[in-house]
Amino acid sequence: MENQLICPWWLGYTFILPIRKYQHDPGKILGPHIKAGMQVMDYGCAMGYFSIPLAQMTGPQGRVYCVDIQKKMLNQLKKRAVKYGVSDIIVPLQVGIDYYPVSLSERLDFVLLFAVVHEVSDKIRLFDDIYMMLRPGGKVLFAEPKGHVSLNDFKKTINIALNAGLKPTNEKPMRKGLSAFLVKN
Ligand SMILES: C[S@@+](CC[C@H](N)C(=O)[O-])C[C@H]1O[C@@H](n2cnc3c(N)ncnc32)[C@H](O)[C@@H]1O
């Protein structure tokens, strides 16, 4: 498959600016779906804008697997996890373009794919792997940035997810933009 552009690591600092909360409030977007003790994956986590609140929501009985292709993103995430007191909950995992994680000891309850899938070259493999990692009933929040991804391309990617076995739900994760919930039945 074609090689997509990967967002440069230094741009990661802009994703964690507090002002972003006005557009993407983790409490509003994720709060209703994340419960204490859940096993969660933040795929394409960058410096952990969502990973830290996810870890605060799962609490010490939960796990947040934070996957990224760039070591510098994960290094910042690790520092921030210590700062926010959630380093025991966060598990940073570095992957390569042709390598996805997947020997987790437990199945996932929830996978966040926020503004990352358009950067992944092998989307078929990504969704196949995510399907495998989820427990039955597990949920995926898939969101893409409107400026980078057309509605048509978003729908094509949804089809890849459906072919992997995921099912759409009627819930809308966010009022604006391109987003969907998918579940493993
Ligand atoms: C635009 S950023 C979004 C970061 C984060 N999800 C957020 O909303 O703040 C995309 C992130 O995905 C990572 N990424 C790109 N391709 C990836 C891949 N194949 N596997 C894992 N992470 C990837 C990039 O390194 C970058 O940190």
The ligand as a Tripos MOL2 file, in Angstrom:
@<TRIPOS>MOLECULE
LIG
   27    29     1     0     0
SMALL
NO_CHARGES

@<TRIPOS>ATOM
      1 C1         -2.0010   13.7040   13.9000 C.3       1 LIG1
      2 S1         -1.2440   12.8310   15.2130 S.3       1 LIG1
      3 C2         -2.6250   12.5570   16.2860 C.3       1 LIG1
      4 C3         -2.2100   12.3050   17.6960 C.3       1 LIG1
      5 C4         -3.3040   12.0110   18.7240 C.3       1 LIG1
      6 N1         -4.1580   10.9020   18.3710 N.3       1 LIG1
      7 C5         -4.1250   13.2430   19.0310 C.2       1 LIG1
      8 O1         -5.2760   13.3280   18.5920 O.co2     1 LIG1
      9 O2         -3.5830   14.1350   19.6960 O.co2     1 LIG1
     10 C6         -0.9830   11.2080   14.5160 C.3       1 LIG1
     11 C7         -0.0600   10.3400   15.3380 C.3       1 LIG1
     12 O3         -0.0810    9.0170   14.8000 O.3       1 LIG1
     13 C8          1.2310    8.4880   14.7240 C.3       1 LIG1
     14 N2          1.2870    7.4490   13.6760 N.ar      1 LIG1
     15 C9          1.3600    7.6270   12.3420 C.ar      1 LIG1
     16 N3          1.3800    6.4450   11.7000 N.ar      1 LIG1
     17 C10         1.2950    5.4990   12.6550 C.ar      1 LIG1
     18 C11         1.2790    4.0690   12.6190 C.ar      1 LIG1
     19 N4          1.3320    3.3820   11.4870 N.pl3     1 LIG1
     20 N5          1.1880    3.4150   13.7890 N.ar      1 LIG1
     21 C12         1.1290    4.1060   14.9630 C.ar      1 LIG1
     22 N6          1.1510    5.4440   15.0520 N.ar      1 LIG1
     23 C13         1.2400    6.1370   13.9100 C.ar      1 LIG1
     24 C14         2.0970    9.7060   14.4630 C.3       1 LIG1
     25 O4          3.4360    9.4870   14.8540 O.3       1 LIG1
     26 C15         1.4070   10.7760   15.3160 C.3       1 LIG1
     27 O5          1.9100   10.8080   16.6090 O.3       1 LIG1
@<TRIPOS>BOND
     1     1     2 1
     2     2     3 1
     3     2    10 1
     4     3     4 1
     5     4     5 1
     6     5     6 1
     7     5     7 1
     8     7     8 2
     9     7     9 1
    10    10    11 1
    11    11    12 1
    12    11    26 1
    13    12    13 1
    14    13    14 1
    15    13    24 1
    16    14    15 ar
    17    14    23 ar
    18    15    16 ar
    19    16    17 ar
    20    17    18 ar
    21    17    23 ar
    22    18    19 1
    23    18    20 ar
    24    20    21 ar
    25    21    22 ar
    26    22    23 ar
    27    24    25 1
    28    24    26 1
    29    26    27 1
@<TRIPOS>SUBSTRUCTURE
     1 LIG1         1 GROUP 0 **** ****
